[in-house]
Amino acid sequence: MWSPLPGPILRLLRTALRDAAVVCGTRRATYPSALPLLRLDRAYVDAGVEVLRCGVVSDPRTRAASDHLPLWVDLVPRATTSTSP
């Protein structure tokens, strides 16, 4: 079971990955879907992608489909720099 509380898994994620919503500045609660109060769901990305936009889908269908609201992320791969000839 995932726990949003600080611990070894969360520390490991934060050392190698970035929270897409923090990058975008659009953190929103996702649980419970009927009246979101907690931000339990996250999308993590590494340095190989650029996050363009992200958010939470909240409409009657998504609230009925699950007790968590779905996330969406628009991203593009970053150009890699090659040092080989």
Secondary structure, DSSP 8 states (H G I E B T S, - for coil): ----SSSHHHHHHHHH-EEHHHHHT-----BSTTS--B-----EE-TTEEEEEEEE--SHHHHHH-SS--EEEEEEE--------
